[in-house]
């Protein structure tokens, strides 16, 4: 076989990771067919690493060592090597926080592939029948952290660094300092560290090939969350990325050689240093008839088609390693200079809890939901690890009050905060987990008309009526006692100084809308300023008709629609004119139930503070003192109608100096009256939202009038 510039053994580092340019340009040639990200960045990362003279020197020395063992079985046959694995899930509270089940599925896939237990290995092309190899390497989830702490082989770290994929070093540092198991280094010669992120620089996966030392935590594998396993955010077609990257981690190149550019004809002059993989240029799809390098093959003695079903190609039909690849990987794992040979030792398997001697070390559980309405059922799930044979549950306030089932279901019939206790055993060892005030049963539904002005509150978090979600574990919605619109109290989100991307929610208790027969209005007031004119922050209002199992967005205000005013210092409202009134009339009949709930979600762009007050829910159209305001004379100030064209709802915004009654009239293009809304006006900036779902597509005229003046605007319904 031909020699090639092969990137191989080294990684004597803990923090040398290449940072790519912020302005990312994706290489389409490095993508699989139909995908919008590059499949693998391993060789690109290696190129960057080799710019370091010290790394290059190690590489050149290891090249010589590798040539001495080329094609030889250094590792004894019939020996199965076990590798302790840790999945580090780096997430920002989104879909990238994949489930334990998705990780378990990924472990099943990689072990199946490396032990040749995949059924499709029997269906390779006829030219390669009998060649798929059992690598005799198994991957085992570690159960002990570096300090001996028992865990499930999975760590989770909440950090915006999940999406800073151009800096793998920063992602590792975030995990080191912020994960939920052990804060510190997870040595690369003790664990195969797998980093699951929301972005890894525009690739599906990458790693670094074996290196001298190999003790650094960065001696691991990065995988995009949607390329882990077959379930959850991933799929069957993306499930073998970890198999591919583990091949690189064990010293394999792509089948066409040491680069990330499949399809280059120049690759016919390079090689992967494996004798029984035909010379090729690589494919990006399942091109079964591909024969890209039509020369006699030294191993075969004749020209042979490309092995597109090889895990180290880019095809969707990968299903095999060859014996030559097996030899190369097993040599890498026993090499004294590659940083892999300590992983599988008896001592290390014991230290990392990957030796199979499992026991109960932690009782734990979770519920499918922790906030419910009266009479709802909660499904509890045992999450104890790592071996459990018995369970003893206690449910204060629940029915049943106790259970010995592994995963019981419990009904709660009275409002309150309830504690849950689980005692687990493996037959020898027992452990208990108590979660205080874990289940929140909401109060009985409030009747309408409903008014919330927060005046009776002493603390927002001590009340049963409101639930506060603080996803980024920073500032949250709190009770404010100095700046209310009506009275002195309101709700405040200290958004000034918050990190970009922070999200916070304020969630209501149930309100009974079952008596509604024709219409209902949800009104509220808010006060807000940007910090800079470029801030784009979001206020979103959601509703639910099933006590919170599912939420539908019903209102969105962002950017200048939320406010065009700025304040460079931490801002608070100083007058009534600082408040904006919003009326939502699109709470449709689907939500006219006895356990209606609503929530406010604020998404930060690093702007300024947000205040909320005077939440009203009442039958009919907007008609109380919260409603819209119009100017005394002349044209209506700050008048705006948006969006236009309209999809489902139209917003009317205007500013007036004093409160007064007004009417909003809608006529079609022929002048026929189709809708009107009678409202009372309040001083200041006002916002009215109208549901247009009952109107047909076409052009309409909206007239706003206070009896003395009227102003008409045209809008179009799509």
ChimeraX attribute file (.defattr): number of C-alpha atoms within 10 A of each C-alpha:
attribute: neighborCount
match mode: 1-to-1
recipient: residues
	/A:1	17
	/A:2	13
	/A:3	11
	/A:4	15
	/A:5	13
	/A:6	20
	/A:7	27
	/A:8	27
	/A:9	30
	/A:10	29
	/A:11	28
	/A:12	22
	/A:13	18
	/A:14	17
	/A:15	15
	/A:16	15
	/A:17	19
	/A:18	16
	/A:19	15
	/A:20	14
	/A:21	10
	/A:22	11
	/A:23	7
	/A:24	10
	/A:25	9
	/A:26	14
	/A:27	15
	/A:28	14
	/A:29	16
	/A:30	22
	/A:31	23
	/A:32	21
	/A:33	16
	/A:34	8
	/A:35	11
	/A:36	15
	/A:37	17
	/A:38	19
	/A:39	27
	/A:40	27
	/A:41	22
	/A:42	25
	/A:43	24
	/A:44	17
	/A:45	19
	/A:46	24
	/A:47	15
	/A:48	14
	/A:49	19
	/A:50	16
	/A:51	10
	/A:52	11
	/A:53	10
	/A:54	11
	/A:55	19
	/A:56	16
	/A:57	13
	/A:58	19
	/A:59	22
	/A:60	15
	/A:61	13
	/A:62	21
	/A:63	16
	/A:64	10
	/A:65	14
	/A:66	17
	/A:67	11
	/A:68	10
	/A:69	13
	/A:70	16
	/A:71	17
	/A:72	12
	/A:73	15
	/A:74	16
	/A:75	17
	/A:76	10
	/A:77	11
	/A:78	9
	/A:79	11
	/A:80	15
	/A:81	18
	/A:82	19
	/A:83	27
	/A:84	27
	/A:85	24
	/A:86	26
	/A:87	23
	/A:88	22
	/A:89	27
	/A:90	30
	/A:91	23
	/A:92	21
	/A:93	16
	/A:94	11
	/A:95	14
	/A:96	21
	/A:97	20
	/A:98	23
	/A:99	14
	/A:100	15
	/A:101	12
	/A:102	18
	/A:103	23
	/A:104	16
	/A:105	17
	/A:106	23
	/A:107	21
	/A:108	14
	/A:109	21
	/A:110	24
	/A:111	19
	/A:112	16
	/A:113	27
	/A:114	22
	/A:115	16
	/A:116	20
	/A:117	15
	/A:118	15
	/A:119	10
	/A:120	13
	/A:121	20
	/A:122	17
	/A:123	12
	/A:124	21
	/A:125	15
	/A:126	8
	/A:127	11
	/A:128	15
	/A:129	11
	/A:130	13
	/A:131	16
	/A:132	21
	/A:133	20
	/A:134	19
	/A:135	25
	/A:136	17
	/A:137	21
	/A:138	19
	/A:139	19
	/A:140	22
	/A:141	25
	/A:142	27
	/A:143	29
	/A:144	22
	/A:145	24
	/A:146	17
	/A:147	13
	/A:148	12
	/A:149	14
	/A:150	21
	/A:151	22
	/A:152	21
	/A:153	24
	/A:154	21
	/A:155	19
	/A:156	18
	/A:157	23
	/A:158	21
	/A:159	18
	/A:160	19
	/A:161	23
	/A:162	30
	/A:163	18
	/A:164	18
	/A:165	22
	/A:166	21
	/A:167	19
	/A:168	25
	/A:169	18
	/A:170	17
	/A:171	24
	/A:172	25
	/A:173	17
	/A:174	19
	/A:175	26
	/A:176	19
	/A:177	13
	/A:178	18
	/A:179	19
	/A:180	15
	/A:181	20
	/A:182	20
	/A:183	16
	/A:184	16
	/A:185	18
	/A:186	23
	/A:187	18
	/A:188	23
	/A:189	23
	/A:190	27
	/A:191	30
	/A:192	27
	/A:193	24
	/A:194	22
	/A:195	26
	/A:196	28
	/A:197	27
	/A:198	23
	/A:199	24
	/A:200	24
	/A:201	25
	/A:202	19
	/A:203	22
	/A:204	26
	/A:205	28
	/A:206	28
	/A:207	26
	/A:208	30
	/A:209	30
	/A:210	29
	/A:211	27
	/A:212	21
	/A:213	19
	/A:214	28
	/A:215	22
	/A:216	21
	/A:217	25
	/A:218	30
	/A:219	30
	/A:220	27
	/A:221	23
	/A:222	28
	/A:223	25
	/A:224	26
	/A:225	27
	/A:226	23
	/A:227	24
	/A:228	30
	/A:229	27
	/A:230	20
	/A:231	20
	/A:232	19
	/A:233	18
	/A:234	18
	/A:235	14
	/A:236	13
	/A:237	14
	/A:238	18
	/A:239	21
	/A:240	24
	/A:241	26
	/A:242	26
	/A:243	23
	/A:244	25
	/A:245	28
	/A:246	25
	/A:247	23
	/A:248	24
	/A:249	27
	/A:250	24
	/A:251	25
	/A:252	27
	/A:253	28
	/A:254	27
	/A:255	30
	/A:256	31
	/A:257	29
	/A:258	24
	/A:259	24
	/A:260	23
	/A:261	22
	/A:262	22
	/A:263	17
	/A:264	16
	/A:265	14
	/A:266	11
	/A:267	23
	/A:268	20
	/A:269	16
	/A:270	22
	/A:271	25
	/A:272	28
	/A:273	27
	/A:274	24
	/A:275	20
	/A:276	18
	/A:277	25
	/A:278	28
	/A:279	33
	/A:280	33
	/A:281	26
	/A:282	30
	/A:283	28
	/A:284	21
	/A:285	16
	/A:286	17
	/A:287	16
	/A:288	16
	/A:289	11
	/A:290	16
	/A:291	19
	/A:292	20
	/A:293	21
	/A:294	14
	/A:295	15
	/A:296	13
	/A:297	17
	/A:298	14
	/A:299	13
	/A:300	12
	/A:301	9
	/A:302	10
	/A:303	16
	/A:304	20
	/A:305	18
	/A:306	26
	/A:307	31
	/A:308	31
	/A:309	24
	/A:310	22
	/A:311	25
	/A:312	28
	/A:313	26
	/A:314	26
	/A:315	22
	/A:316	22
	/A:317	19
	/A:318	23
	/A:319	23
	/A:320	26
	/A:321	25
	/A:322	22
	/A:323	19
	/A:324	19
	/A:325	27
	/A:326	23
	/A:327	21
	/A:328	26
	/A:329	23
	/A:330	24
	/A:331	25
	/A:332	27
	/A:333	25
	/A:334	19
	/A:335	21
	/A:336	14
	/A:337	21
	/A:338	26
	/A:339	27
	/A:340	28
	/A:341	20
	/A:342	22
	/A:343	23
	/A:344	25
	/A:345	15
	/A:346	12
	/A:347	12
	/A:348	18
	/A:349	24
	/A:350	17
	/A:351	19
	/A:352	27
	/A:353	24
	/A:354	24
	/A:355	21
	/A:356	12
	/A:357	11
	/A:358	14
	/A:359	18
	/A:360	20
	/A:361	22
	/A:362	24
	/A:363	23
	/A:364	19
	/A:365	18
	/A:366	15
	/A:367	16
	/A:368	12
	/A:369	15
	/A:370	16
	/A:371	20
	/A:372	23
	/A:373	22
	/A:374	21
	/A:375	14
	/A:376	13
	/A:377	17
	/A:378	19
	/A:379	14
	/A:380	20
	/A:381	16
	/A:382	19
	/A:383	16
	/A:384	24
	/A:385	20
	/A:386	17
	/A:387	18
	/A:388	22
	/A:389	11
	/A:390	14
	/A:391	21
	/A:392	15
	/A:393	24
	/A:394	17
	/A:395	19
	/A:396	17
	/A:397	20
	/A:398	21
	/A:399	14
	/A:400	15
	/A:401	14
	/A:402	17
	/A:403	17
	/A:404	14
	/A:405	14
	/A:406	18
	/A:407	17
	/A:408	16
	/A:409	16
	/A:410	19
	/A:411	18
	/A:412	24
	/A:413	14
	/A:414	15
	/A:415	18
	/A:416	15
	/A:417	17
	/A:418	18
	/A:419	16
	/A:420	21
	/A:421	20
	/A:422	23
	/A:423	19
	/A:424	29
	/A:425	22
	/A:426	18
	/A:427	12
	/A:428	8
	/A:429	13
	/A:430	17
	/A:431	16
	/A:432	16
	/A:433	16
	/A:434	16
	/A:435	14
	/A:436	11
	/A:437	13
	/A:438	17
	/A:439	24
	/A:440	20
	/A:441	23
	/A:442	23
	/A:443	17
	/A:444	17
	/A:445	18
	/A:446	17
	/A:447	16
	/A:448	17
	/A:449	14
	/A:450	14
	/A:451	16
	/A:452	13
	/A:453	20
	/A:454	23
	/A:455	17
	/A:456	8
	/A:457	15
	/A:458	13
	/A:459	12
	/A:460	19
	/A:461	14
	/A:462	10
	/A:463	10
	/A:464	16
	/A:465	16
	/A:466	15
	/A:467	19
	/A:468	17
	/A:469	14
	/A:470	14
	/A:471	16
	/A:472	18
	/A:473	11
	/A:474	13
	/A:475	18
	/A:476	20
	/A:477	23
	/A:478	17
	/A:479	20
	/A:480	21
	/A:481	17
	/A:482	13
	/A:483	21
	/A:484	27
	/A:485	24
	/A:486	14
	/A:487	14
	/A:488	13
	/A:489	22
	/A:490	26
	/A:491	22
	/A:492	22
	/A:493	22
	/A:494	20
	/A:495	30
	/A:496	21
	/A:497	16
	/A:498	19
	/A:499	16
	/A:500	15
	/A:501	14
	/A:502	21
	/A:503	23
	/A:504	23
	/A:505	21
	/A:506	21
	/A:507	20
	/A:508	20
	/A:509	24
	/A:510	28
	/A:511	24
	/A:512	20
	/A:513	25
	/A:514	15
	/A:515	12
	/A:516	16
	/A:517	11
	/A:518	11
	/A:519	16
	/A:520	23
	/A:521	21
	/A:522	20
	/A:523	23
	/A:524	22
	/A:525	24
	/A:526	22
	/A:527	25
	/A:528	25
	/A:529	27
	/A:530	29
	/A:531	22
	/A:532	15
	/A:533	16
	/A:534	13
	/A:535	21
	/A:536	19
	/A:537	23
	/A:538	18
	/A:539	19
	/A:540	17
	/A:541	21
	/A:542	19
	/A:543	22
	/A:544	23
	/A:545	22
	/A:546	17
	/A:547	24
	/A:548	23
	/A:549	11
	/A:550	10
	/A:551	16
	/A:552	12
	/A:553	14
	/A:554	17
	/A:555	18
	/A:556	13
	/A:557	15
	/A:558	16
	/A:559	16
	/A:560	15
	/A:561	15
	/A:562	19
	/A:563	18
	/A:564	15
	/A:565	12
	/A:566	17
	/A:567	16
	/A:568	13
	/A:569	14
	/A:570	15
	/A:571	19
	/A:572	19
	/A:573	19
	/A:574	13
	/A:575	11
	/A:576	16
	/A:577	16
	/A:578	16
	/A:579	23
	/A:580	27
	/A:581	26
	/A:582	25
	/A:583	27
	/A:584	23
	/A:585	22
	/A:586	20
	/A:587	18
	/A:588	13
	/A:589	15
	/A:590	9
	/A:591	19
	/A:592	21
	/A:593	19
	/A:594	19
	/A:595	23
	/A:596	24
	/A:597	23
	/A:598	22
	/A:599	20
	/A:600	18
	/A:601	18
	/A:602	22
	/A:603	19
	/A:604	23
	/A:605	23
	/A:606	20
	/A:607	29
	/A:608	26
	/A:609	24
	/A:610	22
	/A:611	25
	/A:612	26
	/A:613	26
	/A:614	23
	/A:615	19
	/A:616	19
	/A:617	22
	/A:618	20
	/A:619	19
	/A:620	16
	/A:621	20
	/A:622	27
	/A:623	19
	/A:624	15
	/A:625	16
	/A:626	24
	/A:627	28
	/A:628	31
	/A:629	31
	/A:630	31
	/A:631	22
	/A:632	16
	/A:633	12
	/A:634	10
	/A:635	13
	/A:636	22
	/A:637	18
	/A:638	13
	/A:639	18
	/A:640	14
	/A:641	19
	/A:642	14
	/A:643	15
	/A:644	14
	/A:645	16
	/A:646	20
	/A:647	14
	/A:648	15
	/A:649	20
	/A:650	19
	/A:651	19
	/A:652	20
	/A:653	23
	/A:654	20
	/A:655	23
	/A:656	24
	/A:657	18
	/A:658	13
	/A:659	19
	/A:660	19
	/A:661	19
	/A:662	22
	/A:663	16
	/A:664	19
	/A:665	17
	/A:666	21
	/A:667	17
	/A:668	19
	/A:669	14
	/A:670	9
	/A:671	10
	/A:672	11
	/A:673	13
	/A:674	12
	/A:675	13
	/A:676	15
	/A:677	15
	/A:678	15
	/A:679	22
	/A:680	19
	/A:681	28
	/A:682	26
	/A:683	23
	/A:684	23
	/A:685	23
	/A:686	25
	/A:687	23
	/A:688	22
	/A:689	20
	/A:690	16
	/A:691	17
	/A:692	17
	/A:693	13
	/A:694	8
	/A:695	13
	/A:696	12
	/A:697	13
	/A:698	13
	/A:699	16
	/A:700	22
	/A:701	18
	/A:702	19
	/A:703	16
	/A:704	21
	/A:705	17
	/A:706	21
	/A:707	9
	/A:708	9
	/A:709	14
	/A:710	15
	/A:711	14
	/A:712	12
	/A:713	13
	/A:714	16
	/A:715	20
	/A:716	18
	/A:717	19
	/A:718	12
